[in-house]
C-alpha cells in the first residue's frame, strides 16, 4: 500500500493501531490498575463556598451601588478596590456598617490588582468588591496596553500574547482562590455581529446587546454573572445557584442574603490556597513597572 493510499484510508490503519494498543493495556491487569489509580472518583457533594459574582453594565447602571448592597447582605466587613477615580467614596453613607476603600491608580497591571486583593485579604475583610475589573484589561498598563507595547517591540502579536496571557490568568486565579467573597464589576460595551442579509445577500452589522469590557469568556469564571441596564434592573446571564433563573430584578441587600444562604448550604471543606511563588510575584511586578517606565 503506497503513501497516498495510507493518507486516504479514512484513518482505518490509525484506528487499528490504537485498538491494538488499547487491547494490550486491557489485557494487562497491572497497567489497568495503574491507569485507574491516577484518577479520583467521588460522589458529587455540595460544599460551602465563597461568592464569585460578576456584574457588568454601562456607565450609570448602578454597578457600584448594587455591589455594595449585595455585599452588605453577605455580612462582615467590606473592602473595595476602587479604580474609578474616587467613586468608591461616593456611597460612604449608603451602608450603616460602612466599608473600606483601597484606591488603585495606574498602571493597572494584573500584578497590582493581585497585590491589592491580597492587601484587603490581609486586612480581614469578608467581601472584596473590585470596582472595576475592566481597567485590568483596557486601562493604562492593563493587558491590552501591555500586549500592544510588546507586539510593537518584537513585531509579533502571537508572541506578545504568550507573555500577557499568563499575567491575566494569574489575576483570574487570585479572584477564584481568594478566601473572601468576590464581587467584580465591569464596564459594558455594545456588541455587534456581522452576518449575511438573506434578502440582499450582502453582509450587514447587527447589534446584539452588551458585553463586559474584559477578555472574552470572563463571565464563565463566576458563580453568577449579572447584567445591569440603565434602569438599574438586573438580568442574570449565568447562574450556577439557580436562584435567579429567568428573573429581572433590582439587586438589594436581600439579594446578598439569598446568595449567602445558598453558599452556606453545604458541607464544610478545607480550602487549600495555592500561593503565588515569590519569584513569580517579582516577575509580574517588574514587568508592569518596566512597561510603565517605558
C-alpha positions as CSV (number, residue, x, y, z in Angstrom):
1,X,0.0,0.0,0.0
2,X,1.5,3.3,-1.0
3,X,1.7,6.5,1.0
4,X,-1.2,8.2,-0.9
5,X,-3.5,5.2,0.0
6,X,-2.4,5.4,3.6
7,X,-3.5,9.1,3.7
8,X,-6.8,8.4,2.1
9,X,-8.0,5.4,4.1
10,X,-10.1,7.5,6.4
11,X,-7.9,6.7,9.4
12,X,-8.6,3.0,9.4
13,X,-5.0,2.0,9.9
14,X,-4.6,4.5,12.7
15,X,-7.7,3.2,14.5
16,X,-6.5,-0.3,14.0
17,X,-3.1,0.5,15.6
18,X,-4.8,2.4,18.5
19,X,-7.2,-0.6,19.0
20,X,-4.3,-3.0,19.3
21,X,-2.6,-0.8,21.9
22,X,-5.8,-0.5,23.9
23,X,-6.2,-4.3,23.8
24,X,-2.7,-4.7,25.2
25,X,-3.4,-2.3,28.0
26,X,-6.8,-4.0,28.8
27,X,-5.1,-7.4,28.9
28,X,-2.5,-6.2,31.4
29,X,-4.2,-6.0,34.8
30,X,-1.3,-4.2,36.5
31,X,-1.2,-1.5,33.8
32,X,-5.0,-1.2,34.1
33,X,-4.8,-0.7,37.9
34,X,-2.1,2.0,37.4
35,X,-4.3,3.9,35.0
36,X,-7.3,3.8,37.3
37,X,-5.3,4.9,40.3
38,X,-4.4,8.1,38.5
39,X,-8.0,9.4,38.8
40,X,-10.2,10.1,41.9
41,X,-13.9,9.3,41.6
42,X,-16.2,10.6,44.3
43,X,-19.9,11.2,44.9
44,X,-21.0,14.7,43.9
45,X,-21.3,16.7,47.1
46,X,-22.3,20.4,47.6
47,X,-19.8,22.2,49.7
48,X,-19.9,25.6,51.4
49,X,-18.3,28.2,49.2
50,X,-17.4,31.8,48.7
51,X,-19.3,34.0,46.3
52,X,-17.8,34.8,42.9
53,X,-20.1,37.4,41.4
54,X,-19.5,39.3,38.2
55,X,-21.5,42.4,37.2
56,X,-21.4,44.4,34.0
57,X,-23.3,47.4,32.8
58,X,-22.9,50.8,31.1
59,X,-22.0,53.9,33.0
60,X,-24.8,54.9,35.3
61,X,-26.4,51.5,35.5
62,X,-25.7,51.2,39.2
63,X,-22.8,48.7,39.4
64,X,-21.1,50.1,42.4
65,X,-24.3,50.8,44.3
66,X,-25.7,47.3,43.6
67,X,-22.4,45.7,44.5
68,X,-22.4,47.4,47.9
69,X,-25.9,46.4,48.7
70,X,-25.3,42.8,47.8
71,X,-22.0,42.8,49.8
72,X,-24.0,44.2,52.8
73,X,-26.3,41.2,52.6
74,X,-23.4,38.8,52.7
75,X,-22.4,40.2,56.1
76,X,-19.0,41.0,57.6
77,X,-16.5,43.7,56.6
78,X,-16.4,45.0,53.1
79,X,-13.4,46.2,51.2
80,X,-13.5,47.9,47.8
81,X,-10.7,48.2,45.2
82,X,-11.6,51.5,43.5
83,X,-10.1,52.2,40.1
84,X,-12.9,54.7,39.2
85,X,-11.2,57.9,40.4
86,X,-12.7,58.0,43.9
87,X,-16.2,56.9,43.0
88,X,-15.9,54.3,45.8
89,X,-16.2,57.1,48.4
90,X,-19.4,58.5,46.9
91,X,-21.6,55.9,48.7
92,X,-19.9,56.3,52.2
93,X,-23.3,56.9,53.8
94,X,-25.1,54.1,52.0
95,X,-24.4,51.3,54.5
96,X,-24.7,51.7,58.3
97,X,-21.7,49.4,58.8
98,X,-19.6,51.3,56.3
99,X,-16.8,49.9,54.2
100,X,-13.1,50.3,53.4
101,X,-11.7,51.6,50.2
102,X,-8.3,50.8,48.6
103,X,-7.7,53.3,45.7
104,X,-5.8,51.7,42.8
105,X,-4.2,54.1,40.3
106,X,-2.3,53.4,37.0
107,X,-0.6,51.3,35.9
108,X,-3.5,48.8,36.1
109,X,-1.3,45.7,35.7
110,X,-2.7,42.4,36.8
111,X,0.1,42.2,39.3
112,X,-1.1,45.3,41.0
113,X,-4.6,44.1,41.2
114,X,-3.3,40.9,42.8
115,X,-1.4,42.9,45.4
116,X,-4.5,44.9,46.1
117,X,-6.6,41.8,46.6
118,X,-4.0,40.3,48.9
119,X,-3.8,43.5,50.9
120,X,-7.6,43.5,51.6
121,X,-7.5,39.8,52.4
122,X,-4.8,40.5,55.0
123,X,-6.8,43.4,56.5
124,X,-9.5,41.0,57.5
125,X,-12.4,41.9,55.2
126,X,-15.1,39.3,54.4
127,X,-16.1,40.6,50.9
128,X,-13.9,42.3,48.3
129,X,-15.5,44.5,45.6
130,X,-13.3,45.0,42.6
131,X,-14.6,48.2,41.0
132,X,-13.7,48.0,38.2
133,X,-12.1,44.9,36.8
134,X,-12.2,46.3,33.3
135,X,-9.1,48.5,33.9
136,X,-7.0,45.3,34.2
137,X,-7.9,44.7,30.6
138,X,-8.3,48.1,28.8
139,X,-6.7,50.5,31.3
140,X,-3.3,52.1,31.3
141,X,-0.9,49.2,32.0
142,X,-3.7,46.7,31.5
143,X,-3.4,43.6,29.4
144,X,-4.3,45.2,26.1
145,X,-1.9,48.1,26.7
146,X,0.9,45.7,27.6
147,X,0.2,43.4,24.7
148,X,0.3,46.3,22.2
149,X,3.7,47.6,23.6
150,X,5.2,44.1,23.5
151,X,3.9,43.4,20.0
152,X,5.3,46.7,18.7
153,X,8.7,45.9,20.2
154,X,9.0,42.3,18.9
155,X,6.8,42.6,15.9
156,X,4.8,39.5,16.7
157,X,1.3,39.7,18.2
158,X,1.1,36.0,19.0
159,X,4.3,36.0,20.9
160,X,3.1,39.1,22.8
161,X,0.0,37.2,24.0
162,X,2.3,34.4,25.2
163,X,3.7,36.9,27.7
164,X,0.5,38.7,28.6
165,X,-1.9,35.7,29.0
166,X,-0.2,34.2,32.0
167,X,-0.4,37.5,33.8
168,X,-4.1,37.7,33.1
169,X,-4.6,34.1,34.2
170,X,-2.8,34.9,37.5
171,X,-5.3,37.6,38.2
172,X,-8.2,35.3,37.5
173,X,-6.7,32.7,39.8
174,X,-6.3,35.3,42.6
175,X,-10.0,36.1,42.3
176,X,-11.1,32.4,42.3
177,X,-8.8,31.4,45.1
178,X,-9.5,34.2,47.5
179,X,-10.8,33.3,51.0
180,X,-13.2,36.3,50.7
181,X,-16.4,36.7,48.8
182,X,-15.6,38.4,45.5
183,X,-17.8,40.9,43.6
184,X,-16.2,42.2,40.4
185,X,-17.8,45.0,38.4
186,X,-17.1,45.5,34.7
187,X,-18.0,48.2,32.2
188,X,-20.2,47.1,29.3
189,X,-19.7,47.7,25.6
190,X,-22.1,47.4,22.7
191,X,-21.6,44.1,20.9
192,X,-22.1,43.6,17.2
193,X,-22.1,40.7,14.8
194,X,-21.6,40.6,11.0
195,X,-24.0,38.4,9.2
196,X,-25.5,37.9,5.7
197,X,-28.8,39.5,4.8
198,X,-30.9,36.8,3.3
199,X,-32.8,39.2,1.2
200,X,-29.9,41.1,-0.4
201,X,-27.1,38.7,0.1
202,X,-24.9,41.5,1.5
203,X,-23.0,41.5,4.8
204,X,-24.7,43.6,7.4
205,X,-23.8,44.6,11.0
206,X,-26.3,43.8,13.7
207,X,-26.3,45.0,17.3
208,X,-26.9,42.0,19.6
209,X,-26.6,43.6,23.1
210,X,-23.9,44.4,25.7
211,X,-20.8,42.6,26.6
212,X,-18.4,43.1,29.5
213,X,-15.2,45.1,28.9
214,X,-12.9,42.3,29.7
215,X,-11.3,39.3,28.0
216,X,-13.9,37.2,26.1
217,X,-15.3,34.5,28.3
218,X,-14.6,36.1,31.7
219,X,-18.3,35.6,32.7
220,X,-17.8,31.9,32.8
221,X,-15.3,32.3,35.7
222,X,-18.0,33.4,38.1
223,X,-20.7,31.6,40.1
224,X,-23.2,34.2,39.0
225,X,-23.0,36.9,36.3
226,X,-25.4,39.9,36.4
227,X,-26.0,42.3,33.6
228,X,-27.5,45.7,34.6
229,X,-29.4,48.2,32.5
230,X,-29.9,51.9,32.8
231,X,-33.0,51.4,34.9
232,X,-30.7,49.5,37.4
233,X,-32.5,46.3,36.7
234,X,-30.6,43.1,36.7
235,X,-30.7,40.2,34.3
236,X,-28.7,37.1,35.2
237,X,-27.0,35.7,32.2
238,X,-25.3,32.9,34.1
239,X,-26.3,31.5,37.5
240,X,-25.0,28.3,39.0
241,X,-27.0,28.9,42.1
242,X,-30.3,28.7,40.0
243,X,-31.7,31.3,42.4
244,X,-32.4,33.9,39.7
245,X,-33.1,31.9,36.6
246,X,-35.2,33.9,34.2
247,X,-35.7,36.8,36.7
248,X,-35.4,40.5,36.1
249,X,-35.0,42.3,39.4
250,X,-33.3,45.2,41.2
251,X,-30.4,44.0,43.3
252,X,-30.5,44.8,47.0
253,X,-29.4,43.6,50.5
254,X,-31.8,40.7,50.3
255,X,-30.0,39.5,47.1
256,X,-26.9,39.1,49.1
257,X,-28.7,37.3,51.9
258,X,-30.2,34.8,49.4
259,X,-26.8,34.2,47.9
260,X,-25.3,33.7,51.3
261,X,-27.9,31.1,52.3
262,X,-27.2,29.1,49.1
263,X,-23.4,29.4,49.6
264,X,-23.6,28.2,53.2
265,X,-25.9,25.3,52.4
266,X,-23.3,22.6,52.0
267,X,-20.6,20.6,53.8
268,X,-17.6,22.3,55.2
269,X,-14.5,21.8,53.2
270,X,-10.9,22.8,54.0
271,X,-9.8,25.0,51.1
272,X,-6.1,24.8,50.1
273,X,-5.0,28.0,48.6
274,X,-2.1,27.9,46.2
275,X,0.1,30.9,47.0
276,X,1.9,32.6,44.1
277,X,5.6,31.8,44.2
278,X,7.6,34.9,45.3
279,X,9.7,34.8,42.1
280,X,6.5,34.9,40.0
281,X,5.3,37.9,42.0
282,X,8.6,39.7,41.4
283,X,8.5,38.8,37.7
284,X,4.9,40.2,37.2
285,X,5.6,43.3,39.2
286,X,8.9,44.0,37.4
287,X,7.2,43.5,34.0
288,X,4.5,46.0,34.9
289,X,6.9,48.6,36.3
290,X,9.2,48.3,33.3
291,X,6.3,48.9,30.9
292,X,5.1,51.9,32.8
293,X,8.6,53.4,32.8
294,X,8.8,52.9,29.1
